[in-house]
Amino acid sequence: MNQYQGNGQLSPEEQEQLYKIRHSLAHIMAQAVLELYPEAKIAIGPPIDTGFYYDFDLGVDEEGRPRTFSPEDLEKIEKRMRQIISERHPFIYREVTADEAREIFKDQPYKLELIEGLEKGEVDEYGNEVDEKPVISTYRQDTFEDLCRGPHVEHTGQIPPDAFKLMSVAGAYWRGDENNPMLQRIYGTAWRNKKELNDYLKMMEEARKRDHRKLGRELEIYIFDEEVGPGLPLWLPNGAILIEELEKLAKEVEREAGYQRVRSPHVTKEDLFLRSGHLPYYAESMYPPMELEGVRYYVKPMNCPFHHKIFASRPRSYRELPLRLAEYGTCYRYEKSGELFGLMRVRSMQMNDAHIYCAEEQFEEEFMGVIALYRRYFELFGIDRYVMRLSTHHPRGLGKKYVDNERLWLKTEEMVRSAMRNGNDPFVEVPDEAAFYGPKIDVQIWSAIGREFTLATNQVDFAVPPRFDLKFVNREGQEETPLCIHRAPLSTHERLIGFLIEHYAGNFPVWLAPQQVVVIPITDAHNEYAANLARRLFDGGIRAEADLSSERMNAKIRQAQLMKVPYMLVVGDREVSQETVSLRKRDGSRRNDMPVGEFIALVQEKIATRAGDL
């Protein structure tokens, strides 16, 4: 899906033309780089959701370190690209043999590796696995020729020269493997016209201001520490409040929906994950085992095997189903260092997890009940743009990436399709992205400024319950294996809070704000009234503090504004004598001489209803 919502407003024909523009610009950028840096080696350069990129190997410097592009280099490349565009070179397609391709790219080792895969019918020109042996083809413009199947614009003159920009350089391992060379990836963005480009750049600037890594530090929500380890967040008091409020929300909602809460340990014997099947499919994402007294233990990367054990702890009847077991369990996954990103990709995560055990005839109602939970949360958080993605298996992955049971894959995928259609819930299908044990619905959401996030998941598991011999006695008195639905509507605390920081730009609704009220005395003479007022608010269930520091009043107000506190109460002689407050809201609105009791009632109502406004 496109990260920038402007794309979603285009017709299929307009989207196709924009795709061609972006694809063509990737080739033009590679031409410009090779002209300016003849020693460079080229890898791959596909179009992406907001533009394009290309990977380059610039060799090493005198000290053996990989050469990198500088901002000045990007300016030179961009200038040459515009010259190429103005020369109106046609894009010329031709099909070649593997030997012809090897001759064309004899000085390009990354292309030669791709040609070998193309010749064997294993990969396409970008190194992606394929089902059928692809045709080896190239596109040429001016002096540059590249492995490609297209499509492209007819000639470079069809590309608007003022509607693209080179954005950044990042490191990228060849073929995504950290054992391979590190390449230099240049990212560019491209649009249909200058206005669309400028709109996107403005959105990106706003995104930088809202970056959860930046605001997370400024608002004292979380930190990382090298001595603790990468990807292992330390939650500061403000962050702990966010976690507790979200957990409180989930527990309330799940209690209403008939969930029962359970807890499980952080470590377990290797046998559990061998039985569940996670180790063969998931070992690369797990921390290495610990061995004690000849027994291997793992820290848990997921909760589901423990919940299966809880289900199997005693005989079950159809009368108990559906059985919904929920846990806020901390899990640990060894994400690769290059993939860690703030709170979005971490190694320690607290999951809003649950497993629903049900009979097949109960599946649709239970599955759609989870979808209804999504919608309830999205309405609460003001998320009005999202898409449901049905992730299915691919036959080539059976026995490797997926459980080898084609019949049950097809059956459960159709069950999910049917449930979604019957519920009138639009969805898109994405092949080859299922869980190893069954199909799933993943939910992509967009923040207030149009940034895309993968948040919730709703997964069907037909494979693991039989491994644990899970049974229930059905109405006919026969044993039957239940289906299991894995669901996490609020994802992990880490990813959700990262999203919410950016979505709200740190201006959390009152119920979620770590500090809801700060009381600001005009002078030290008003400190006692301020402290007593803060205590009264605190006793009323409101997170309030009095700022009794030696700073002047205006400095205290600025500090509260920087911390994005929803309400500031300024108190002086008049407020003390009348038992009132002068209210300043975060949005800039004010009200003087407000009775304290009225203010407390206002805040309590906002908290109780989880209101989105002040």
C-alpha positions as CSV (number, residue, x, y, z in Angstrom):
1,M,0.0,0.0,0.0
2,N,1.1,3.5,-0.6
3,Q,2.5,5.4,2.3
4,Y,1.2,8.7,1.0
5,Q,-2.5,8.8,0.6
6,G,-2.4,11.0,-2.5
7,N,-1.7,7.8,-4.5
8,G,-5.0,6.2,-3.3
9,Q,-6.9,9.0,-5.0
10,L,-5.5,8.1,-8.5
11,S,-7.3,6.0,-11.1
12,P,-5.7,2.7,-12.1
13,E,-4.4,4.4,-15.3
14,E,-2.9,7.2,-13.4
15,Q,-1.3,4.8,-10.9
16,E,0.2,2.8,-13.8
17,Q,1.7,5.9,-15.4
18,L,3.2,7.0,-12.0
19,Y,4.7,3.5,-11.6
20,K,6.3,3.9,-15.1
21,I,7.7,7.3,-14.2
22,R,9.2,5.9,-10.9
23,H,10.6,2.8,-12.6
24,S,12.2,4.9,-15.4
25,L,13.7,7.3,-12.9
26,A,15.5,4.4,-11.2
27,H,17.2,3.6,-14.5
28,I,18.0,7.2,-15.1
29,M,19.6,7.5,-11.7
30,A,21.7,4.4,-12.3
31,Q,22.9,5.9,-15.6
32,A,23.8,9.2,-13.9
33,V,25.7,7.4,-11.2
34,L,27.7,5.3,-13.7
35,E,28.6,8.4,-15.7
36,L,29.7,10.3,-12.6
37,Y,31.4,7.3,-10.8
38,P,32.5,4.9,-13.5
39,E,34.0,2.5,-10.9
40,A,30.6,1.9,-9.4
41,K,28.9,-1.5,-9.5
42,I,25.1,-1.6,-9.9
43,A,22.8,-4.0,-8.1
44,I,19.0,-3.5,-8.2
45,G,16.7,-0.5,-8.6
46,P,12.9,-1.0,-8.3
47,P,10.1,1.5,-8.1
48,I,8.5,1.7,-4.6
49,D,5.4,3.2,-3.0
50,T,6.6,6.8,-3.0
51,G,9.4,6.7,-5.6
52,F,12.3,4.5,-6.4
53,Y,15.8,3.4,-5.2
54,Y,18.9,1.9,-6.6
55,D,21.7,0.0,-4.8
56,F,25.3,0.7,-5.7
57,D,28.8,-0.6,-4.7
58,L,31.3,2.2,-4.7
59,G,34.2,0.1,-3.6
60,V,36.4,1.0,-0.6
61,D,38.5,3.9,0.4
62,E,42.2,3.9,1.3
63,E,41.4,2.6,4.8
64,G,39.3,-0.2,3.4
65,R,35.9,1.3,4.4
66,P,33.0,1.3,2.0
67,R,32.8,4.5,0.0
68,T,29.5,6.4,0.5
69,F,27.6,9.1,-1.3
70,S,27.6,12.6,0.2
71,P,24.8,15.2,0.0
72,E,26.8,17.0,-2.6
73,D,27.0,13.7,-4.6
74,L,23.2,13.5,-4.6
75,E,23.0,17.1,-6.0
76,K,25.3,16.2,-8.9
77,I,23.4,13.0,-9.6
78,E,20.0,14.8,-9.6
79,K,21.4,17.5,-11.9
80,R,22.6,14.9,-14.4
81,M,19.3,13.1,-14.2
82,R,17.4,16.2,-15.3
83,Q,19.8,16.6,-18.2
84,I,19.1,13.0,-19.3
85,I,15.3,13.6,-19.0
86,S,15.6,16.7,-21.2
87,E,17.3,14.7,-24.0
88,R,14.1,12.6,-24.6
89,H,15.9,9.2,-24.9
90,P,13.5,6.3,-25.8
91,F,13.3,3.2,-23.6
92,I,14.1,0.3,-25.8
93,Y,13.1,-3.3,-24.9
94,R,14.8,-6.4,-26.1
95,E,15.0,-10.1,-25.0
96,V,18.5,-11.7,-24.7
97,T,20.0,-15.1,-24.0
98,A,21.8,-15.7,-20.7
99,D,25.2,-15.6,-22.6
100,E,24.2,-12.3,-24.3
101,A,23.3,-10.9,-20.9
102,R,26.6,-12.0,-19.4
103,E,28.4,-10.2,-22.1
104,I,26.4,-7.0,-21.6
105,F,27.1,-7.1,-17.8
106,K,30.5,-8.7,-17.8
107,D,31.9,-5.9,-15.6
108,Q,28.9,-6.0,-13.2
109,P,29.2,-8.9,-10.7
110,Y,25.8,-8.3,-9.0
111,K,24.1,-8.5,-12.4
112,L,26.0,-11.6,-13.3
113,E,24.7,-13.3,-10.1
114,L,21.2,-12.3,-11.0
115,I,21.6,-13.6,-14.5
116,E,22.7,-17.0,-13.1
117,G,19.4,-17.1,-11.1
118,L,17.4,-16.0,-14.1
119,E,18.9,-18.7,-16.3
120,K,18.0,-21.4,-13.7
121,G,14.5,-20.0,-13.4
122,E,14.9,-19.3,-9.7
123,V,14.6,-15.5,-9.5
124,D,13.6,-12.4,-11.3
125,E,15.8,-9.4,-12.2
126,Y,15.5,-8.2,-8.6
127,G,16.5,-11.5,-7.0
128,N,12.9,-12.4,-5.9
129,E,11.9,-16.1,-6.1
130,V,9.6,-16.9,-9.1
131,D,7.3,-19.8,-10.0
132,E,8.0,-19.8,-13.8
133,K,11.3,-19.4,-15.6
134,P,11.4,-15.7,-16.6
135,V,12.4,-14.3,-20.0
136,I,15.7,-12.5,-19.7
137,S,15.2,-9.0,-21.0
138,T,16.7,-5.6,-20.9
139,Y,15.7,-1.9,-21.3
140,R,18.1,0.6,-22.7
141,Q,18.0,4.4,-22.7
142,D,20.9,6.4,-24.1
143,T,24.1,4.7,-23.0
144,F,22.6,2.7,-20.1
145,E,21.2,-0.8,-20.3
146,D,19.7,-2.8,-17.4
147,L,18.1,-6.2,-16.7
148,C,14.4,-5.4,-16.7
149,R,11.0,-6.5,-17.8
150,G,9.5,-3.0,-17.5
151,P,7.2,-1.2,-17.9
152,H,8.7,2.2,-18.6
153,V,7.6,5.5,-20.1
154,E,8.1,5.7,-23.9
155,H,10.9,8.2,-23.6
156,T,12.6,10.2,-20.8
157,G,10.9,13.4,-21.9
158,Q,7.6,12.0,-20.5
159,I,9.0,12.4,-16.9
160,P,8.3,15.8,-15.3
161,P,11.8,17.1,-14.3
162,D,10.5,19.2,-11.4
163,A,8.4,16.4,-9.8
164,F,11.2,14.2,-8.3
165,K,13.9,14.5,-5.7
166,L,16.7,12.4,-4.3
167,M,16.0,12.0,-0.6
168,S,18.6,10.0,1.2
169,V,21.3,7.4,1.3
170,A,21.2,4.2,3.4
171,G,23.2,1.1,3.8
172,A,21.6,-2.1,2.4
173,Y,23.0,-5.6,2.3
174,W,23.1,-7.3,-1.1
175,R,20.1,-9.6,-1.4
176,G,19.1,-8.6,2.2
177,D,21.7,-10.9,3.7
178,E,24.0,-9.4,6.3
179,N,26.7,-11.9,5.2
180,N,26.8,-10.2,1.9
181,P,28.5,-6.8,1.0
182,M,27.0,-3.6,2.3
183,L,25.7,-1.5,-0.7
184,Q,24.8,2.2,-0.9
185,R,21.1,2.7,-1.5
186,I,19.9,6.0,-2.9
187,Y,16.2,6.7,-2.3
188,G,14.3,9.1,-4.5
189,T,10.7,10.3,-4.5
190,A,8.7,11.0,-7.6
191,W,5.2,12.4,-8.4
192,R,3.1,13.5,-11.3
193,N,3.8,17.2,-10.9
194,K,5.6,19.7,-8.7
195,K,2.6,20.3,-6.4
196,E,2.3,16.7,-5.5
197,L,6.0,16.6,-4.8
198,N,5.8,19.6,-2.6
199,D,2.8,18.2,-0.7
200,Y,4.8,15.0,-0.1
201,L,7.8,16.9,1.1
202,K,5.7,18.9,3.5
203,M,4.2,15.7,4.8
204,M,7.7,14.3,5.3
205,E,8.8,17.4,7.2
206,E,5.8,17.1,9.5
207,A,6.6,13.4,9.9
208,R,10.1,14.3,11.1
209,K,8.7,16.7,13.7
210,R,6.4,13.8,14.9
211,D,9.1,11.1,14.8
212,H,8.5,8.9,17.8
213,R,12.2,8.5,18.4
214,K,12.6,12.3,18.8
215,L,9.4,12.9,20.8
216,G,10.0,9.8,22.9
217,R,13.1,11.4,24.3
218,E,11.7,14.9,24.6
219,L,8.5,13.7,26.4
220,E,10.5,11.4,28.6
221,I,8.6,8.2,27.5
222,Y,11.4,5.7,26.8
223,I,15.1,5.4,26.2
224,F,17.6,2.8,24.9
225,D,20.9,2.1,26.5
226,E,23.9,0.4,25.0
227,E,24.7,-1.4,28.2
228,V,21.2,-2.9,28.3
229,G,21.3,-3.7,24.6
230,P,19.8,-2.6,21.2
231,G,16.1,-3.1,20.7
232,L,15.4,-3.4,24.5
233,P,13.5,-0.2,25.6
234,L,13.6,1.1,29.1
235,W,10.2,2.7,29.9
236,L,10.4,5.9,31.9
237,P,7.6,6.9,34.3
238,N,5.6,8.6,31.5
239,G,6.0,5.6,29.3
240,A,4.9,3.3,32.0
241,I,1.7,5.3,32.4
242,L,0.9,5.0,28.7
243,I,1.4,1.2,29.0
244,E,-0.8,0.9,32.0
245,E,-3.6,3.0,30.4
246,L,-3.5,0.9,27.2
247,E,-3.5,-2.3,29.2
248,K,-6.4,-1.1,31.3
249,L,-8.3,-0.3,28.1
250,A,-7.6,-3.8,26.6
251,K,-8.6,-5.6,29.8
252,E,-11.9,-3.7,30.0
253,V,-12.8,-4.4,26.4
254,E,-11.7,-8.0,26.5
255,R,-13.6,-8.6,29.8
256,E,-16.8,-7.4,28.1
257,A,-16.0,-9.7,25.1
258,G,-15.7,-12.8,27.3
259,Y,-11.9,-13.2,27.5
260,Q,-10.2,-14.9,30.4
261,R,-6.8,-13.7,31.5
262,V,-3.8,-16.1,31.9
263,R,-0.1,-15.7,32.5
264,S,2.9,-17.7,31.3
265,P,6.7,-17.8,32.1
266,H,9.3,-16.0,30.1
267,V,11.5,-19.1,29.5
268,T,10.7,-22.6,28.6
269,K,12.3,-25.9,27.5
270,E,13.2,-26.4,23.9
271,D,10.8,-29.3,23.7
272,L,7.8,-26.9,23.7
273,F,8.9,-25.1,20.6
274,L,9.9,-28.3,18.8
275,R,6.4,-29.6,19.5
276,S,4.7,-26.4,18.3
277,G,6.8,-26.3,15.2
278,H,8.1,-22.8,15.8
279,L,11.8,-23.8,15.9
280,P,12.1,-25.0,12.3
281,Y,10.3,-22.0,11.0
282,Y,11.2,-19.3,13.5
283,A,14.7,-20.2,14.8
284,E,16.4,-17.2,13.1
285,S,14.1,-14.8,15.0
286,M,14.7,-16.4,18.4
287,Y,17.4,-15.7,21.0
288,P,19.9,-18.6,21.2
289,P,19.2,-21.3,23.8
290,M,20.6,-21.5,27.3
291,E,21.7,-24.9,28.5
292,L,21.3,-25.9,32.2
293,E,21.8,-29.4,33.6
294,G,21.7,-30.8,30.1
295,V,18.4,-29.1,29.2
296,R,18.1,-26.4,26.6
297,Y,15.8,-23.4,27.4
298,Y,14.6,-20.5,25.2
299,V,13.2,-17.1,26.1
300,K,9.8,-17.0,24.6
301,P,9.2,-15.3,21.3
302,M,5.4,-15.8,21.4
303,N,2.7,-16.9,23.9
304,C,0.7,-19.4,21.9
305,P,2.4,-22.7,22.9
306,F,1.8,-21.8,26.5
307,H,-1.9,-21.1,25.9
308,H,-2.2,-24.4,24.1
309,K,-0.9,-26.1,27.2
310,I,-3.4,-24.2,29.3
311,F,-6.2,-25.4,27.0
312,A,-4.9,-29.0,27.3
313,S,-4.7,-28.9,31.1
314,R,-8.0,-30.6,31.5
315,P,-10.8,-32.2,29.3
316,R,-12.8,-29.7,27.4
317,S,-16.5,-29.8,26.2
318,Y,-18.1,-27.9,23.3
319,R,-20.1,-26.1,26.0
320,E,-16.9,-24.2,27.0
321,L,-16.2,-23.1,23.5
322,P,-15.3,-20.6,22.3
323,L,-12.6,-20.3,24.9
324,R,-10.8,-17.0,24.7
325,L,-7.5,-16.8,26.6
326,A,-5.8,-13.4,26.8
327,E,-2.4,-12.4,28.1
328,Y,-0.2,-9.3,28.2
329,G,2.9,-11.4,27.9
330,T,6.5,-10.1,27.3
331,C,8.1,-11.8,24.4
332,Y,11.7,-11.6,23.0
333,R,12.7,-11.8,19.3
334,Y,16.1,-11.4,17.9
335,E,15.5,-8.9,15.2
336,K,18.5,-8.2,13.0
337,S,20.4,-5.1,14.1
338,G,19.8,-3.4,10.7
339,E,16.1,-3.9,11.1
340,L,15.7,-2.3,14.5
341,F,13.8,1.0,14.4
342,G,12.8,2.9,17.5
343,L,9.8,1.3,19.1
344,M,8.6,-0.1,15.7
345,R,11.1,-3.0,15.6
346,V,12.4,-4.1,19.0
347,R,13.7,-7.2,20.6
348,S,11.6,-7.0,23.8
349,M,7.9,-6.5,23.3
350,Q,4.7,-6.7,25.4
351,M,2.0,-8.2,23.3
352,N,-1.8,-7.6,23.5
353,D,-2.2,-11.3,22.8
354,A,-5.0,-13.8,22.9
355,H,-6.0,-17.1,21.5
356,I,-9.5,-18.2,20.7
357,Y,-10.3,-21.9,20.6
358,C,-13.5,-22.7,18.7
359,A,-15.3,-25.2,16.7
360,E,-15.3,-24.8,12.9
361,E,-19.0,-23.6,12.9
362,Q,-18.0,-20.9,15.4
363,F,-15.1,-19.6,13.4
364,E,-16.8,-16.9,11.4
365,E,-18.5,-15.2,14.4
366,E,-15.3,-15.3,16.4
367,F,-13.1,-14.1,13.6
368,M,-15.4,-11.2,12.8
369,G,-15.7,-10.4,16.5
370,V,-11.9,-9.7,16.4
371,I,-12.4,-7.5,13.4
372,A,-15.1,-5.6,15.4
373,L,-12.5,-5.0,18.1
374,Y,-10.2,-3.5,15.6
375,R,-12.9,-1.0,14.5
376,R,-13.7,-0.1,18.1
377,Y,-10.1,0.7,18.8
378,F,-9.7,2.6,15.6
379,E,-12.7,4.8,16.4
380,L,-11.3,5.5,19.8
381,F,-7.9,6.6,18.5
382,G,-9.3,8.5,15.5
383,I,-7.8,6.1,12.9
384,D,-10.1,6.6,9.9
385,R,-7.8,5.2,7.2
386,Y,-6.8,1.5,7.2
387,V,-6.9,-1.6,5.0
388,M,-7.3,-5.2,5.8
389,R,-4.7,-7.5,4.1
390,L,-5.5,-11.2,3.7
391,S,-2.1,-12.9,3.7
392,T,-2.1,-16.3,2.1
393,H,0.4,-19.1,1.5
394,H,2.4,-19.9,-1.7
395,P,2.6,-23.5,-2.9
396,R,6.4,-23.3,-3.3
397,G,6.8,-22.6,0.4
398,L,5.0,-25.8,1.6
399,G,7.2,-27.8,3.9
400,K,9.7,-24.9,4.2
401,K,8.1,-21.6,5.0
402,Y,4.6,-23.1,5.6
403,V,3.1,-26.2,7.1
404,D,2.8,-28.8,4.3
405,N,-1.0,-29.2,4.0
406,E,-2.3,-27.7,0.8
407,R,-5.9,-28.9,1.4
408,L,-6.2,-27.1,4.8
409,W,-4.5,-24.0,3.4
410,L,-7.1,-23.6,0.7
411,K,-9.9,-24.4,3.1
412,T,-8.9,-21.9,5.8
413,E,-8.1,-19.2,3.3
414,E,-11.6,-19.6,1.8
415,M,-13.1,-19.5,5.3
416,V,-11.4,-16.1,6.0
417,R,-12.5,-14.8,2.6
418,S,-16.1,-15.9,3.2
419,A,-16.1,-14.3,6.7
420,M,-14.8,-11.0,5.5
421,R,-17.2,-10.9,2.6
422,N,-20.2,-11.8,4.7
423,G,-19.2,-9.1,7.1
424,N,-18.9,-6.6,4.2
425,D,-15.3,-5.9,5.2
426,P,-13.2,-4.9,2.2
427,F,-9.8,-6.5,2.0
428,V,-6.9,-7.1,-0.4
429,E,-5.1,-10.4,-0.8
430,V,-1.3,-10.6,-0.4
431,P,0.2,-13.9,-1.4
432,D,3.1,-15.5,0.3
433,E,2.9,-13.6,3.6
434,A,0.9,-16.0,5.8
435,A,1.9,-17.3,9.2
436,F,3.6,-20.7,9.0
437,Y,0.5,-22.3,10.5
438,G,-2.3,-20.5,8.6
439,P,-3.7,-17.5,6.8
440,K,-4.1,-14.2,8.5
441,I,-5.6,-10.7,8.3
442,D,-3.0,-8.0,8.9
443,V,-4.2,-4.4,9.3
444,Q,-2.3,-1.5,7.7
445,I,-3.2,1.8,9.3
446,W,-2.4,5.4,8.5
447,S,-1.6,8.1,11.1
448,A,-3.0,11.6,11.1
449,I,-0.3,12.7,8.6
450,G,-0.6,9.8,6.3
451,R,2.3,7.6,7.5
452,E,1.6,3.9,7.1
453,F,2.0,1.3,9.9
454,T,1.3,-2.4,10.2
455,L,-0.5,-2.8,13.5
456,A,-3.1,-5.5,14.3
457,T,-3.2,-9.1,13.2
458,N,-5.8,-11.8,13.2
459,Q,-4.5,-15.3,12.4
460,V,-6.0,-18.7,11.7
461,D,-4.1,-21.7,13.0
462,F,-5.1,-25.1,11.7
463,A,-1.7,-26.7,12.2
464,V,-0.5,-26.4,15.7
465,P,-3.6,-27.5,17.8
466,P,-3.2,-31.1,16.4
467,R,0.5,-31.0,17.4
468,F,-0.6,-30.5,21.0
469,D,-3.4,-33.0,20.8
470,L,-5.9,-30.3,21.6
471,K,-9.4,-31.9,21.8
472,F,-12.9,-31.1,22.9
473,V,-15.9,-33.3,23.1
474,N,-18.5,-32.1,20.6
475,R,-22.3,-32.4,20.7
476,E,-22.2,-35.9,19.4
477,G,-19.9,-37.0,22.2
478,Q,-16.9,-37.3,19.8
479,E,-13.5,-35.8,20.2
480,E,-12.8,-32.9,17.8
481,T,-9.7,-30.7,17.3
482,P,-10.5,-27.0,17.7
483,L,-9.4,-24.2,15.4
484,C,-7.2,-21.5,17.0
485,I,-7.4,-17.8,16.2
486,H,-4.3,-15.8,17.2
487,R,-5.2,-12.1,17.6
488,A,-3.4,-8.9,18.7
489,P,-5.7,-5.9,18.0
490,L,-3.4,-3.5,19.8
491,S,-0.2,-5.1,18.5
492,T,2.5,-4.6,21.0
493,H,2.8,-1.7,23.5
494,E,6.0,-0.8,21.7
495,R,4.6,-0.5,18.2
496,L,1.3,1.0,19.3
497,I,2.9,3.7,21.5
498,G,5.3,4.5,18.7
499,F,2.4,4.9,16.4
500,L,0.3,7.0,18.8
501,I,3.2,9.3,19.5
502,E,3.4,10.2,15.8
503,H,-0.4,10.1,15.3
504,Y,-1.0,12.6,18.1
505,A,2.3,14.4,17.7
506,G,2.7,13.8,21.5
507,N,-0.6,15.6,22.2
508,F,-2.3,12.6,23.8
509,P,-5.9,12.7,24.7
510,V,-6.5,13.5,28.4
511,W,-7.1,9.9,29.4
512,L,-3.8,8.8,27.9
513,A,-1.6,11.8,28.7
514,P,1.0,10.9,31.3
515,Q,0.6,14.2,33.1
516,Q,-2.9,15.5,32.8
517,V,-2.7,18.7,34.8
518,V,0.1,20.9,36.1
519,V,-0.7,23.6,38.7
520,I,1.4,26.7,38.4
521,P,1.6,29.2,41.3
522,I,2.3,32.8,40.3
523,T,4.6,33.3,43.2
524,D,6.0,31.3,46.1
525,A,3.3,32.7,48.3
526,H,0.8,30.6,46.3
527,N,2.8,27.3,46.6
528,E,0.7,25.9,49.4
529,Y,-2.6,26.4,47.6
530,A,-1.0,24.9,44.4
531,A,0.3,21.8,46.3
532,N,-3.1,21.3,48.1
533,L,-4.9,21.7,44.8
534,A,-2.7,19.1,43.1
535,R,-3.3,16.7,45.9
536,R,-7.1,17.2,45.6
537,L,-6.9,16.5,41.9
538,F,-4.7,13.5,42.5
539,D,-7.2,12.1,45.0
540,G,-9.9,12.6,42.4
541,G,-8.1,10.2,40.0
542,I,-6.4,12.9,38.0
543,R,-2.6,12.8,37.2
544,A,-1.7,16.2,38.5
545,E,1.4,17.9,39.9
546,A,2.3,21.3,41.2
547,D,5.3,23.0,39.7
548,L,7.0,24.4,42.8
549,S,10.3,25.1,41.2
550,S,12.1,28.4,41.5
551,E,11.4,29.2,37.8
552,R,9.2,32.2,36.9
553,M,5.6,31.5,36.0
554,N,6.1,32.0,32.3
555,A,8.9,29.6,32.3
556,K,6.8,27.0,34.1
557,I,4.0,27.5,31.5
558,R,6.5,27.0,28.6
559,Q,7.8,23.8,30.2
560,A,4.3,22.4,30.6
561,Q,3.6,23.3,26.9
562,L,6.8,21.6,25.8
563,M,5.7,18.5,27.7
564,K,2.3,18.8,26.0
565,V,0.3,18.7,29.2
566,P,-3.4,19.0,28.4
567,Y,-4.4,21.5,31.3
568,M,-2.4,24.2,33.0
569,L,-3.9,25.8,36.1
570,V,-2.5,29.2,37.1
571,V,-3.2,30.2,40.7
572,G,-2.6,33.6,42.4
573,D,-4.2,35.8,45.0
574,R,-7.6,35.8,43.4
575,E,-7.7,32.1,42.8
576,V,-6.6,31.4,46.4
577,S,-9.3,33.7,47.9
578,Q,-12.1,32.4,45.6
579,E,-11.0,28.7,45.4
580,T,-10.9,28.9,41.6
581,V,-8.3,28.4,38.9
582,S,-7.3,30.2,35.7
583,L,-7.4,27.4,33.1
584,R,-5.0,27.3,30.1
585,K,-5.6,24.4,27.7
586,R,-3.0,22.9,25.5
587,D,-4.8,24.1,22.5
588,G,-4.4,27.7,23.6
589,S,-7.9,28.4,24.9
590,R,-8.4,29.9,28.4
591,R,-11.0,30.3,31.1
592,N,-10.5,32.5,34.2
593,D,-12.2,32.1,37.6
594,M,-13.3,28.5,37.0
595,P,-14.5,26.8,40.2
596,V,-12.2,24.0,41.2
597,G,-15.1,21.5,41.5
598,E,-16.3,22.2,38.0
599,F,-12.8,21.7,36.6
600,I,-12.4,18.4,38.4
601,A,-15.7,17.2,37.1
602,L,-14.7,18.2,33.5
603,V,-11.4,16.3,33.7
604,Q,-13.0,13.2,35.3
605,E,-15.6,13.1,32.5
606,K,-13.0,13.3,29.8
607,I,-11.0,10.5,31.5
608,A,-14.1,8.3,32.1
609,T,-15.3,8.5,28.5
610,R,-11.8,8.4,27.0
611,A,-12.7,11.6,25.0
612,G,-10.6,12.7,22.2
613,D,-11.1,16.4,22.8
614,L,-10.1,18.8,25.6
